[in-house]
Amino acid sequence: MDHIVEANTLLSGLGFESAGLATAHSIHNGLTALAETHAFYHGEKVAFGVLAGLQLADAAEDEVATVYSFCEQIGLPTTLADIGLGNASQGQLLEVAEKACAPNQPIHHEAGVITPERVLDAMLAADALGQERTLRTLRLSERSE
């Protein structure tokens, strides 16, 4: 068990030092601007940031589906509502995106020009897909009853 903890600590440090944080952690940092997210764990907000990052990077559909499935299986957030932002306004979410795009944020390690508007669109797309998958799962479970 000690080896697992040590390996996790090492890999976390290496990821941080080599700028492997990028979008997911920048979105986490942006989410801290909204009090509604303060009750949620760092990893929960980063998980949503990963999903938004996939949208920002225009990741392949099968890759996106794999990551959503993983999050769903272990109970990580896949929608804005899952991190307390189900009723957030467009203005609040733009505030998150602007903070995520501050000059000192690692989101700028991503390819291309990253703007708050693109980050907002990615967060909204990630949320929409998460909602769609949740509804599909509910419908399937209702049919099987």
N, CA, C and O atoms as a GROMACS GRO file, in nm:
protein
  580
    1MET      N    1   0.082  -0.119   0.000
    1MET     CA    2   0.000   0.000   0.000
    1MET      C    3   0.087   0.126   0.000
    1MET      O    4   0.055   0.222  -0.070
    2ASP      N    5   0.194   0.126   0.076
    2ASP     CA    6   0.282   0.244   0.079
    2ASP      C    7   0.336   0.277  -0.059
    2ASP      O    8   0.352   0.394  -0.093
    3HIS      N    9   0.364   0.173  -0.139
    3HIS     CA   10   0.418   0.196  -0.274
    3HIS      C   11   0.314   0.267  -0.362
    3HIS      O   12   0.350   0.351  -0.445
    4ILE      N   13   0.189   0.234  -0.343
    4ILE     CA   14   0.083   0.297  -0.423
    4ILE      C   15   0.073   0.445  -0.386
    4ILE      O   16   0.062   0.530  -0.474
    5VAL      N   17   0.076   0.474  -0.259
    5VAL     CA   18   0.068   0.613  -0.214
    5VAL      C   19   0.189   0.690  -0.265
    5VAL      O   20   0.175   0.803  -0.313
    6GLU      N   21   0.308   0.631  -0.255
    6GLU     CA   22   0.429   0.699  -0.302
    6GLU      C   23   0.425   0.722  -0.453
    6GLU      O   24   0.463   0.828  -0.501
    7ALA      N   25   0.378   0.622  -0.528
    7ALA     CA   26   0.370   0.637  -0.673
    7ALA      C   27   0.269   0.745  -0.712
    7ALA      O   28   0.294   0.824  -0.802
    8ASN      N   29   0.157   0.748  -0.642
    8ASN     CA   30   0.056   0.850  -0.670
    8ASN      C   31   0.111   0.989  -0.641
    8ASN      O   32   0.090   1.082  -0.720
    9THR      N   33   0.180   1.004  -0.531
    9THR     CA   34   0.238   1.133  -0.495
    9THR      C   35   0.342   1.176  -0.599
    9THR      O   36   0.344   1.291  -0.641
   10LEU      N   37   0.428   1.082  -0.639
   10LEU     CA   38   0.529   1.111  -0.740
   10LEU      C   39   0.465   1.155  -0.871
   10LEU      O   40   0.504   1.256  -0.930
   11LEU      N   41   0.367   1.078  -0.918
   11LEU     CA   42   0.305   1.110  -1.046
   11LEU      C   43   0.229   1.241  -1.041
   11LEU      O   44   0.226   1.316  -1.139
   12SER      N   45   0.167   1.270  -0.928
   12SER     CA   46   0.098   1.399  -0.914
   12SER      C   47   0.198   1.514  -0.924
   12SER      O   48   0.172   1.613  -0.992
   13GLY      N   49   0.310   1.499  -0.858
   13GLY     CA   50   0.414   1.602  -0.862
   13GLY      C   51   0.472   1.618  -1.001
   13GLY      O   52   0.493   1.731  -1.046
   14LEU      N   53   0.498   1.507  -1.069
   14LEU     CA   54   0.552   1.514  -1.205
   14LEU      C   55   0.453   1.581  -1.299
   14LEU      O   56   0.492   1.662  -1.384
   15GLY      N   57   0.325   1.546  -1.284
   15GLY     CA   58   0.222   1.608  -1.368
   15GLY      C   59   0.216   1.757  -1.346
   15GLY      O   60   0.204   1.835  -1.441
   16PHE      N   61   0.225   1.797  -1.222
   16PHE     CA   62   0.221   1.939  -1.188
   16PHE      C   63   0.343   2.010  -1.246
   16PHE      O   64   0.330   2.115  -1.310
   17GLU      N   65   0.460   1.954  -1.223
   17GLU     CA   66   0.584   2.019  -1.265
   17GLU      C   67   0.599   2.024  -1.416
   17GLU      O   68   0.664   2.114  -1.468
   18SER      N   69   0.541   1.929  -1.488
   18SER     CA   70   0.556   1.927  -1.633
   18SER      C   71   0.439   1.994  -1.704
   18SER      O   72   0.421   1.976  -1.824
   19ALA      N   73   0.360   2.070  -1.630
   19ALA     CA   74   0.247   2.146  -1.685
   19ALA      C   75   0.137   2.055  -1.736
   19ALA      O   76   0.066   2.091  -1.830
   20GLY      N   77   0.122   1.938  -1.677
   20GLY     CA   78   0.020   1.845  -1.719
   20GLY      C   79  -0.118   1.878  -1.666
   20GLY      O   80  -0.211   1.798  -1.680
   21LEU      N   81  -0.133   1.993  -1.605
   21LEU     CA   82  -0.260   2.028  -1.542
   21LEU      C   83  -0.360   2.082  -1.645
   21LEU      O   84  -0.472   2.033  -1.653
   22ALA      N   85  -0.321   2.177  -1.719
   22ALA     CA   86  -0.397   2.238  -1.828
   22ALA      C   87  -0.542   2.268  -1.795
   22ALA      O   88  -0.571   2.327  -1.691
   23THR      N   89  -0.633   2.228  -1.883
   23THR     CA   90  -0.773   2.269  -1.875
   23THR      C   91  -0.842   2.225  -1.746
   23THR      O   92  -0.908   2.306  -1.682
   24ALA      N   93  -0.828   2.101  -1.708
   24ALA     CA   94  -0.903   2.048  -1.594
   24ALA      C   95  -0.879   2.128  -1.467
   24ALA      O   96  -0.974   2.161  -1.395
   25HIS      N   97  -0.755   2.159  -1.438
   25HIS     CA   98  -0.726   2.233  -1.316
   25HIS      C   99  -0.758   2.381  -1.330
   25HIS      O  100  -0.794   2.446  -1.231
   26SER      N  101  -0.746   2.435  -1.448
   26SER     CA  102  -0.784   2.575  -1.468
   26SER      C  103  -0.934   2.592  -1.447
   26SER      O  104  -0.977   2.690  -1.386
   27ILE      N  105  -1.013   2.498  -1.498
   27ILE     CA  106  -1.157   2.506  -1.476
   27ILE      C  107  -1.188   2.488  -1.328
   27ILE      O  108  -1.274   2.558  -1.275
   28HIS      N  109  -1.119   2.397  -1.262
   28HIS     CA  110  -1.137   2.386  -1.116
   28HIS      C  111  -1.113   2.522  -1.051
   28HIS      O  112  -1.193   2.568  -0.970
   29ASN      N  113  -1.003   2.586  -1.088
   29ASN     CA  114  -0.969   2.715  -1.029
   29ASN      C  115  -1.078   2.818  -1.058
   29ASN      O  116  -1.111   2.900  -0.972
   30GLY      N  117  -1.132   2.815  -1.179
   30GLY     CA  118  -1.240   2.905  -1.213
   30GLY      C  119  -1.365   2.877  -1.132
   30GLY      O  120  -1.435   2.970  -1.090
   31LEU      N  121  -1.394   2.750  -1.110
   31LEU     CA  122  -1.514   2.713  -1.033
   31LEU      C  123  -1.509   2.762  -0.890
   31LEU      O  124  -1.613   2.781  -0.827
   32THR      N  125  -1.390   2.784  -0.838
   32THR     CA  126  -1.380   2.833  -0.700
   32THR      C  127  -1.436   2.974  -0.685
   32THR      O  128  -1.456   3.021  -0.572
   33ALA      N  129  -1.460   3.044  -0.796
   33ALA     CA  130  -1.518   3.178  -0.791
   33ALA      C  131  -1.663   3.175  -0.744
   33ALA      O  132  -1.715   3.276  -0.697
   34LEU      N  133  -1.728   3.060  -0.757
   34LEU     CA  134  -1.870   3.050  -0.722
   34LEU      C  135  -1.887   2.974  -0.592
   34LEU      O  136  -1.843   2.860  -0.579
   35ALA      N  137  -1.950   3.037  -0.496
   35ALA     CA  138  -1.970   2.978  -0.364
   35ALA      C  139  -2.044   2.845  -0.369
   35ALA      O  140  -2.024   2.758  -0.284
   36GLU      N  141  -2.130   2.828  -0.469
   36GLU     CA  142  -2.207   2.704  -0.481
   36GLU      C  143  -2.118   2.580  -0.496
   36GLU      O  144  -2.162   2.469  -0.467
   37THR      N  145  -1.995   2.599  -0.540
   37THR     CA  146  -1.907   2.483  -0.563
   37THR      C  147  -1.817   2.453  -0.443
   37THR      O  148  -1.745   2.352  -0.444
   38HIS      N  149  -1.820   2.537  -0.341
   38HIS     CA  150  -1.725   2.522  -0.231
   38HIS      C  151  -1.745   2.394  -0.150
   38HIS      O  152  -1.651   2.348  -0.085
   39ALA      N  153  -1.862   2.336  -0.152
   39ALA     CA  154  -1.888   2.213  -0.077
   39ALA      C  155  -1.836   2.089  -0.149
   39ALA      O  156  -1.841   1.979  -0.095
   40PHE      N  157  -1.788   2.107  -0.270
   40PHE     CA  158  -1.745   1.991  -0.350
   40PHE      C  159  -1.593   1.976  -0.343
   40PHE      O  160  -1.520   2.074  -0.328
   41TYR      N  161  -1.549   1.851  -0.355
   41TYR     CA  162  -1.406   1.821  -0.349
   41TYR      C  163  -1.332   1.873  -0.473
   41TYR      O  164  -1.389   1.889  -0.581
   42HIS      N  165  -1.205   1.898  -0.452
   42HIS     CA  166  -1.115   1.938  -0.561
   42HIS      C  167  -1.128   1.841  -0.678
   42HIS      O  168  -1.146   1.883  -0.792
   43GLY      N  169  -1.120   1.712  -0.650
   43GLY     CA  170  -1.125   1.611  -0.756
   43GLY      C  171  -1.257   1.608  -0.831
   43GLY      O  172  -1.260   1.576  -0.949
   44GLU      N  173  -1.365   1.642  -0.763
   44GLU     CA  174  -1.495   1.647  -0.830
   44GLU      C  175  -1.499   1.760  -0.932
   44GLU      O  176  -1.550   1.744  -1.042
   45LYS      N  177  -1.444   1.874  -0.894
   45LYS     CA  178  -1.442   1.988  -0.986
   45LYS      C  179  -1.341   1.963  -1.099
   45LYS      O  180  -1.365   2.003  -1.213
   46VAL      N  181  -1.232   1.899  -1.068
   46VAL     CA  182  -1.134   1.865  -1.173
   46VAL      C  183  -1.196   1.766  -1.271
   46VAL      O  184  -1.172   1.775  -1.391
   47ALA      N  185  -1.274   1.671  -1.220
   47ALA     CA  186  -1.338   1.572  -1.308
   47ALA      C  187  -1.428   1.643  -1.410
   47ALA      O  188  -1.424   1.611  -1.529
   48PHE      N  189  -1.507   1.739  -1.363
   48PHE     CA  190  -1.589   1.813  -1.460
   48PHE      C  191  -1.499   1.890  -1.555
   48PHE      O  192  -1.530   1.903  -1.673
   49GLY      N  193  -1.388   1.942  -1.506
   49GLY     CA  194  -1.292   2.012  -1.591
   49GLY      C  195  -1.233   1.921  -1.698
   49GLY      O  196  -1.207   1.965  -1.810
   50VAL      N  197  -1.213   1.794  -1.665
   50VAL     CA  198  -1.164   1.698  -1.764
   50VAL      C  199  -1.267   1.684  -1.876
   50VAL      O  200  -1.232   1.685  -1.994
   51LEU      N  201  -1.394   1.670  -1.838
   51LEU     CA  202  -1.500   1.654  -1.938
   51LEU      C  203  -1.510   1.778  -2.027
   51LEU      O  204  -1.527   1.766  -2.148
   52ALA      N  205  -1.501   1.895  -1.967
   52ALA     CA  206  -1.504   2.018  -2.046
   52ALA      C  207  -1.379   2.027  -2.134
   52ALA      O  208  -1.386   2.073  -2.248
   53GLY      N  209  -1.266   1.982  -2.081
   53GLY     CA  210  -1.143   1.983  -2.159
   53GLY      C  211  -1.151   1.896  -2.283
   53GLY      O  212  -1.096   1.930  -2.387
   54LEU      N  213  -1.220   1.785  -2.271
   54LEU     CA  214  -1.240   1.698  -2.388
   54LEU      C  215  -1.320   1.771  -2.495
   54LEU      O  216  -1.294   1.757  -2.614
   55GLN      N  217  -1.418   1.849  -2.452
   55GLN     CA  218  -1.498   1.927  -2.546
   55GLN      C  219  -1.413   2.037  -2.609
   55GLN      O  220  -1.421   2.061  -2.730
   56LEU      N  221  -1.334   2.103  -2.528
   56LEU     CA  222  -1.247   2.211  -2.576
   56LEU      C  223  -1.148   2.159  -2.680
   56LEU      O  224  -1.117   2.227  -2.778
   57ALA      N  225  -1.099   2.038  -2.657
   57ALA     CA  226  -0.999   1.979  -2.747
   57ALA      C  227  -1.062   1.905  -2.864
   57ALA      O  228  -0.991   1.851  -2.949
   58ASP      N  229  -1.195   1.904  -2.869
   58ASP     CA  230  -1.267   1.832  -2.974
   58ASP      C  231  -1.220   1.686  -2.982
   58ASP      O  232  -1.186   1.636  -3.089
   59ALA      N  233  -1.218   1.622  -2.866
   59ALA     CA  234  -1.173   1.483  -2.856
   59ALA      C  235  -1.265   1.389  -2.934
   59ALA      O  236  -1.381   1.420  -2.960
   60ALA      N  237  -1.210   1.275  -2.970
   60ALA     CA  238  -1.286   1.174  -3.042
   60ALA      C  239  -1.404   1.125  -2.958
   60ALA      O  240  -1.396   1.116  -2.836
   61GLU      N  241  -1.514   1.096  -3.026
   61GLU     CA  242  -1.637   1.055  -2.959
   61GLU      C  243  -1.618   0.934  -2.869
   61GLU      O  244  -1.674   0.928  -2.759
   62ASP      N  245  -1.540   0.836  -2.914
   62ASP     CA  246  -1.520   0.716  -2.831
   62ASP      C  247  -1.438   0.747  -2.706
   62ASP      O  248  -1.460   0.688  -2.601
   63GLU      N  249  -1.343   0.840  -2.717
   63GLU     CA  250  -1.265   0.881  -2.600
   63GLU      C  251  -1.355   0.952  -2.499
   63GLU      O  252  -1.348   0.926  -2.379
   64VAL      N  253  -1.439   1.041  -2.549
   64VAL     CA  254  -1.533   1.114  -2.463
   64VAL      C  255  -1.625   1.015  -2.392
   64VAL      O  256  -1.646   1.026  -2.271
   65ALA      N  257  -1.679   0.920  -2.466
   65ALA     CA  258  -1.770   0.821  -2.407
   65ALA      C  259  -1.701   0.739  -2.300
   65ALA      O  260  -1.761   0.707  -2.198
   66THR      N  261  -1.576   0.704  -2.322
   66THR     CA  262  -1.501   0.626  -2.223
   66THR      C  263  -1.483   0.704  -2.093
   66THR      O  264  -1.500   0.649  -1.985
   67VAL      N  265  -1.450   0.832  -2.104
   67VAL     CA  266  -1.428   0.913  -1.985
   67VAL      C  267  -1.560   0.937  -1.911
   67VAL      O  268  -1.564   0.929  -1.788
   68TYR      N  269  -1.667   0.965  -1.984
   68TYR     CA  270  -1.797   0.981  -1.918
   68TYR      C  271  -1.837   0.852  -1.847
   68TYR      O  272  -1.884   0.855  -1.734
   69SER      N  273  -1.819   0.739  -1.913
   69SER     CA  274  -1.854   0.610  -1.852
   69SER      C  275  -1.776   0.587  -1.723
   69SER      O  276  -1.833   0.543  -1.623
   70PHE      N  277  -1.648   0.618  -1.726
   70PHE     CA  278  -1.566   0.604  -1.606
   70PHE      C  279  -1.620   0.692  -1.493
   70PHE      O  280  -1.637   0.645  -1.381
   71CYS      N  281  -1.646   0.818  -1.524
   71CYS     CA  282  -1.699   0.910  -1.422
   71CYS      C  283  -1.832   0.859  -1.366
   71CYS      O  284  -1.854   0.863  -1.245
   72GLU      N  285  -1.918   0.812  -1.454
   72GLU     CA  286  -2.048   0.760  -1.410
   72GLU      C  287  -2.032   0.637  -1.320
   72GLU      O  288  -2.100   0.624  -1.219
   73GLN      N  289  -1.942   0.549  -1.357
   73GLN     CA  290  -1.921   0.425  -1.280
   73GLN      C  291  -1.872   0.453  -1.139
   73GLN      O  292  -1.910   0.382  -1.046
   74ILE      N  293  -1.789   0.554  -1.122
   74ILE     CA  294  -1.734   0.576  -0.988
   74ILE      C  295  -1.798   0.694  -0.916
   74ILE      O  296  -1.756   0.731  -0.806
   75GLY      N  297  -1.900   0.754  -0.978
   75GLY     CA  298  -1.976   0.859  -0.912
   75GLY      C  299  -1.916   0.998  -0.918
   75GLY      O  300  -1.944   1.081  -0.831
   76LEU      N  301  -1.836   1.026  -1.019
   76LEU     CA  302  -1.784   1.161  -1.037
   76LEU      C  303  -1.884   1.247  -1.113
   76LEU      O  304  -1.964   1.194  -1.190
   77PRO      N  305  -1.882   1.378  -1.093
   77PRO     CA  306  -1.978   1.466  -1.159
   77PRO      C  307  -1.964   1.464  -1.311
   77PRO      O  308  -1.854   1.458  -1.365
   78THR      N  309  -2.080   1.468  -1.377
   78THR     CA  310  -2.080   1.478  -1.523
   78THR      C  311  -2.166   1.595  -1.572
   78THR      O  312  -2.177   1.619  -1.692
   79THR      N  313  -2.226   1.667  -1.478
   79THR     CA  314  -2.307   1.784  -1.514
   79THR      C  315  -2.275   1.899  -1.420
   79THR      O  316  -2.215   1.880  -1.314
   80LEU      N  317  -2.314   2.017  -1.460
   80LEU     CA  318  -2.297   2.133  -1.372
   80LEU      C  319  -2.380   2.118  -1.246
   80LEU      O  320  -2.337   2.160  -1.138
   81ALA      N  321  -2.498   2.058  -1.256
   81ALA     CA  322  -2.581   2.036  -1.138
   81ALA      C  323  -2.509   1.948  -1.036
   81ALA      O  324  -2.527   1.964  -0.916
   82ASP      N  325  -2.428   1.856  -1.084
   82ASP     CA  326  -2.354   1.766  -0.994
   82ASP      C  327  -2.251   1.839  -0.909
   82ASP      O  328  -2.204   1.786  -0.809
   83ILE      N  329  -2.216   1.961  -0.948
   83ILE     CA  330  -2.122   2.041  -0.869
   83ILE      C  331  -2.187   2.169  -0.819
   83ILE      O  332  -2.121   2.270  -0.797
   84GLY      N  333  -2.318   2.162  -0.802
   84GLY     CA  334  -2.392   2.273  -0.741
   84GLY      C  335  -2.430   2.387  -0.832
   84GLY      O  336  -2.476   2.491  -0.785
   85LEU      N  337  -2.413   2.370  -0.963
   85LEU     CA  338  -2.436   2.480  -1.055
   85LEU      C  339  -2.553   2.455  -1.151
   85LEU      O  340  -2.554   2.507  -1.262
   86GLY      N  341  -2.649   2.376  -1.107
   86GLY     CA  342  -2.764   2.348  -1.191
   86GLY      C  343  -2.844   2.472  -1.228
   86GLY      O  344  -2.909   2.475  -1.332
   87ASN      N  345  -2.840   2.573  -1.144
   87ASN     CA  346  -2.915   2.697  -1.169
   87ASN      C  347  -2.824   2.816  -1.198
   87ASN      O  348  -2.866   2.931  -1.188
   88ALA      N  349  -2.700   2.788  -1.233
   88ALA     CA  350  -2.605   2.897  -1.258
   88ALA      C  351  -2.644   2.973  -1.384
   88ALA      O  352  -2.689   2.915  -1.483
   89SER      N  353  -2.627   3.103  -1.379
   89SER     CA  354  -2.656   3.187  -1.495
   89SER      C  355  -2.538   3.182  -1.593
   89SER      O  356  -2.427   3.140  -1.559
   90GLN      N  357  -2.567   3.226  -1.714
   90GLN     CA  358  -2.462   3.235  -1.816
   90GLN      C  359  -2.351   3.328  -1.767
   90GLN      O  360  -2.233   3.303  -1.791
   91GLY      N  361  -2.389   3.436  -1.698
   91GLY     CA  362  -2.291   3.530  -1.645
   91GLY      C  363  -2.201   3.467  -1.541
   91GLY      O  364  -2.080   3.492  -1.540
   92GLN      N  365  -2.258   3.386  -1.453
   92GLN     CA  366  -2.177   3.318  -1.352
   92GLN      C  367  -2.079   3.222  -1.418
   92GLN      O  368  -1.962   3.214  -1.379
   93LEU      N  369  -2.128   3.148  -1.517
   93LEU     CA  370  -2.040   3.052  -1.585
   93LEU      C  371  -1.932   3.123  -1.666
   93LEU      O  372  -1.821   3.072  -1.679
   94LEU      N  373  -1.964   3.240  -1.719
   94LEU     CA  374  -1.861   3.318  -1.789
   94LEU      C  375  -1.755   3.365  -1.690
   94LEU      O  376  -1.637   3.371  -1.724
   95GLU      N  377  -1.797   3.399  -1.569
   95GLU     CA  378  -1.700   3.436  -1.465
   95GLU      C  379  -1.604   3.321  -1.437
   95GLU      O  380  -1.483   3.342  -1.422
   96VAL      N  381  -1.657   3.198  -1.431
   96VAL     CA  382  -1.573   3.079  -1.414
   96VAL      C  383  -1.474   3.068  -1.529
   96VAL      O  384  -1.354   3.048  -1.508
   97ALA      N  385  -1.524   3.081  -1.651
   97ALA     CA  386  -1.439   3.069  -1.770
   97ALA      C  387  -1.332   3.177  -1.774
   97ALA      O  388  -1.218   3.150  -1.813
   98GLU      N  389  -1.368   3.298  -1.734
   98GLU     CA  390  -1.269   3.407  -1.733
   98GLU      C  391  -1.159   3.380  -1.631
   98GLU      O  392  -1.042   3.403  -1.659
   99LYS      N  393  -1.197   3.331  -1.514
   99LYS     CA  394  -1.096   3.298  -1.412
   99LYS      C  395  -1.009   3.182  -1.460
   99LYS      O  396  -0.888   3.179  -1.434
  100ALA      N  397  -1.070   3.086  -1.528
  100ALA     CA  398  -0.994   2.972  -1.582
  100ALA      C  399  -0.893   3.015  -1.688
  100ALA      O  400  -0.792   2.948  -1.709
  101CYS      N  401  -0.922   3.126  -1.753
  101CYS     CA  402  -0.835   3.176  -1.860
  101CYS      C  403  -0.742   3.289  -1.817
  101CYS      O  404  -0.678   3.352  -1.901
  102ALA      N  405  -0.733   3.314  -1.688
  102ALA     CA  406  -0.640   3.417  -1.641
  102ALA      C  407  -0.500   3.386  -1.694
  102ALA      O  408  -0.466   3.269  -1.714
  103PRO      N  409  -0.419   3.488  -1.716
  103PRO     CA  410  -0.286   3.466  -1.776
  103PRO      C  411  -0.198   3.363  -1.706
  103PRO      O  412  -0.117   3.298  -1.772
  104ASN      N  413  -0.213   3.347  -1.576
  104ASN     CA  414  -0.126   3.254  -1.502
  104ASN      C  415  -0.180   3.112  -1.497
  104ASN      O  416  -0.120   3.027  -1.431
  105GLN      N  417  -0.290   3.084  -1.563
  105GLN     CA  418  -0.352   2.952  -1.554
  105GLN      C  419  -0.290   2.854  -1.656
  105GLN      O  420  -0.252   2.894  -1.766
  106PRO      N  421  -0.282   2.726  -1.617
  106PRO     CA  422  -0.221   2.627  -1.707
  106PRO      C  423  -0.304   2.591  -1.829
  106PRO      O  424  -0.259   2.515  -1.914
  107ILE      N  425  -0.425   2.645  -1.840
  107ILE     CA  426  -0.507   2.618  -1.959
  107ILE      C  427  -0.437   2.666  -2.086
  107ILE      O  428  -0.465   2.618  -2.196
  108HIS      N  429  -0.346   2.760  -2.069
  108HIS     CA  430  -0.275   2.814  -2.186
  108HIS      C  431  -0.167   2.718  -2.238
  108HIS      O  432  -0.098   2.749  -2.334
  109HIS      N  433  -0.153   2.602  -2.173
  109HIS     CA  434  -0.066   2.498  -2.228
  109HIS      C  435  -0.136   2.420  -2.338
  109HIS      O  436  -0.073   2.342  -2.410
  110GLU      N  437  -0.265   2.441  -2.352
  110GLU     CA  438  -0.342   2.374  -2.457
  110GLU      C  439  -0.306   2.433  -2.593
  110GLU      O  440  -0.258   2.546  -2.602
  111ALA      N  441  -0.330   2.355  -2.697
  111ALA     CA  442  -0.304   2.402  -2.833
  111ALA      C  443  -0.408   2.506  -2.873
  111ALA      O  444  -0.523   2.500  -2.830
  112GLY      N  445  -0.368   2.599  -2.954
  112GLY     CA  446  -0.461   2.697  -3.006
  112GLY      C  447  -0.483   2.812  -2.910
  112GLY      O  448  -0.425   2.819  -2.801
  113VAL      N  449  -0.568   2.902  -2.951
  113VAL     CA  450  -0.602   3.019  -2.871
  113VAL      C  451  -0.719   2.982  -2.781
  113VAL      O  452  -0.825   2.942  -2.829
  114ILE      N  453  -0.699   2.996  -2.652
  114ILE     CA  454  -0.802   2.962  -2.554
  114ILE      C  455  -0.863   3.093  -2.504
  114ILE      O  456  -0.792   3.181  -2.456
  115THR      N  457  -0.993   3.105  -2.516
  115THR     CA  458  -1.064   3.224  -2.471
  115THR      C  459  -1.172   3.185  -2.371
  115THR      O  460  -1.215   3.070  -2.368
  116PRO      N  461  -1.215   3.279  -2.290
  116PRO     CA  462  -1.325   3.249  -2.197
  116PRO      C  463  -1.450   3.199  -2.270
  116PRO      O  464  -1.520   3.112  -2.219
  117GLU      N  465  -1.479   3.254  -2.386
  117GLU     CA  466  -1.596   3.211  -2.461
  117GLU      C  467  -1.585   3.066  -2.505
  117GLU      O  468  -1.683   2.992  -2.500
  118ARG      N  469  -1.467   3.024  -2.547
  118ARG     CA  470  -1.447   2.884  -2.585
  118ARG      C  471  -1.459   2.793  -2.464
  118ARG      O  472  -1.516   2.684  -2.473
  119VAL      N  473  -1.406   2.836  -2.350
  119VAL     CA  474  -1.416   2.756  -2.228
  119VAL      C  475  -1.561   2.747  -2.182
  119VAL      O  476  -1.606   2.640  -2.142
  120LEU      N  477  -1.633   2.857  -2.188
  120LEU     CA  478  -1.775   2.855  -2.154
  120LEU      C  479  -1.850   2.757  -2.244
  120LEU      O  480  -1.929   2.675  -2.195
  121ASP      N  481  -1.826   2.764  -2.373
  121ASP     CA  482  -1.891   2.671  -2.467
  121ASP      C  483  -1.857   2.526  -2.433
  121ASP      O  484  -1.943   2.439  -2.441
  122ALA      N  485  -1.732   2.501  -2.396
  122ALA     CA  486  -1.690   2.364  -2.361
  122ALA      C  487  -1.760   2.316  -2.234
  122ALA      O  488  -1.801   2.200  -2.226
  123MET      N  489  -1.772   2.404  -2.136
  123MET     CA  490  -1.841   2.366  -2.012
  123MET      C  491  -1.988   2.336  -2.040
  123MET      O  492  -2.043   2.240  -1.988
  124LEU      N  493  -2.051   2.420  -2.122
  124LEU     CA  494  -2.192   2.398  -2.155
  124LEU      C  495  -2.210   2.270  -2.235
  124LEU      O  496  -2.308   2.197  -2.215
  125ALA      N  497  -2.119   2.242  -2.326
  125ALA     CA  498  -2.127   2.118  -2.405
  125ALA      C  499  -2.107   1.995  -2.317
  125ALA      O  500  -2.177   1.895  -2.332
  126ALA      N  501  -2.011   2.004  -2.224
  126ALA     CA  502  -1.988   1.892  -2.132
  126ALA      C  503  -2.112   1.868  -2.046
  126ALA      O  504  -2.151   1.753  -2.023
  127ASP      N  505  -2.172   1.975  -1.998
  127ASP     CA  506  -2.294   1.965  -1.918
  127ASP      C  507  -2.407   1.904  -1.999
  127ASP      O  508  -2.477   1.814  -1.950
  128ALA      N  509  -2.427   1.950  -2.121
  128ALA     CA  510  -2.536   1.899  -2.206
  128ALA      C  511  -2.519   1.749  -2.231
  128ALA      O  512  -2.616   1.674  -2.225
  129LEU      N  513  -2.396   1.707  -2.259
  129LEU     CA  514  -2.372   1.565  -2.282
  129LEU      C  515  -2.395   1.485  -2.154
  129LEU      O  516  -2.452   1.376  -2.159
  130GLY      N  517  -2.351   1.538  -2.042
  130GLY     CA  518  -2.374   1.470  -1.914
  130GLY      C  519  -2.522   1.456  -1.885
  130GLY      O  520  -2.567   1.350  -1.839
  131GLN      N  521  -2.600   1.561  -1.911
  131GLN     CA  522  -2.744   1.554  -1.890
  131GLN      C  523  -2.809   1.452  -1.982
  131GLN      O  524  -2.895   1.375  -1.940
  132GLU      N  525  -2.767   1.452  -2.108
  132GLU     CA  526  -2.821   1.358  -2.205
  132GLU      C  527  -2.794   1.214  -2.163
  132GLU      O  528  -2.882   1.129  -2.172
  133ARG      N  529  -2.673   1.187  -2.118
  133ARG     CA  530  -2.638   1.051  -2.076
  133ARG      C  531  -2.716   1.011  -1.951
  133ARG      O  532  -2.757   0.896  -1.938
  134THR      N  533  -2.736   1.105  -1.858
  134THR     CA  534  -2.812   1.077  -1.737
  134THR      C  535  -2.956   1.042  -1.773
  134THR      O  536  -3.012   0.946  -1.720
  135LEU      N  537  -3.017   1.120  -1.862
  135LEU     CA  538  -3.154   1.092  -1.905
  135LEU      C  539  -3.165   0.957  -1.974
  135LEU      O  540  -3.260   0.882  -1.950
  136ARG      N  541  -3.068   0.926  -2.058
  136ARG     CA  542  -3.068   0.797  -2.128
  136ARG      C  543  -3.061   0.682  -2.028
  136ARG      O  544  -3.132   0.582  -2.042
  137THR      N  545  -2.978   0.696  -1.927
  137THR     CA  546  -2.965   0.594  -1.824
  137THR      C  547  -3.096   0.578  -1.746
  137THR      O  548  -3.136   0.466  -1.715
  138LEU      N  549  -3.161   0.689  -1.713
  138LEU     CA  550  -3.288   0.683  -1.640
  138LEU      C  551  -3.395   0.614  -1.724
  138LEU      O  552  -3.471   0.531  -1.673
  139ARG      N  553  -3.402   0.647  -1.851
  139ARG     CA  554  -3.500   0.584  -1.940
  139ARG      C  555  -3.477   0.434  -1.951
  139ARG      O  556  -3.573   0.356  -1.949
  140LEU      N  557  -3.352   0.395  -1.962
  140LEU     CA  558  -3.321   0.251  -1.971
  140LEU      C  559  -3.359   0.178  -1.842
  140LEU      O  560  -3.409   0.066  -1.847
  141SER      N  561  -3.334   0.241  -1.729
  141SER     CA  562  -3.367   0.175  -1.602
  141SER      C  563  -3.518   0.167  -1.583
  141SER      O  564  -3.567   0.071  -1.523
  142GLU      N  565  -3.593   0.266  -1.632
  142GLU     CA  566  -3.739   0.262  -1.623
  142GLU      C  567  -3.796   0.151  -1.710
  142GLU      O  568  -3.894   0.086  -1.673
  143ARG      N  569  -3.736   0.129  -1.826
  143ARG     CA  570  -3.782   0.023  -1.918
  143ARG      C  571  -3.758  -0.116  -1.860
  143ARG      O  572  -3.835  -0.209  -1.884
  144SER      N  573  -3.650  -0.129  -1.783
  144SER     CA  574  -3.615  -0.261  -1.730
  144SER      C  575  -3.696  -0.297  -1.605
  144SER      O  576  -3.688  -0.410  -1.558
  145GLU      N  577  -3.771  -0.202  -1.551
  145GLU     CA  578  -3.849  -0.229  -1.429
  145GLU      C  579  -3.978  -0.298  -1.458
  145GLU      O  580  -4.054  -0.327  -1.366
   0.00000   0.00000   0.00000
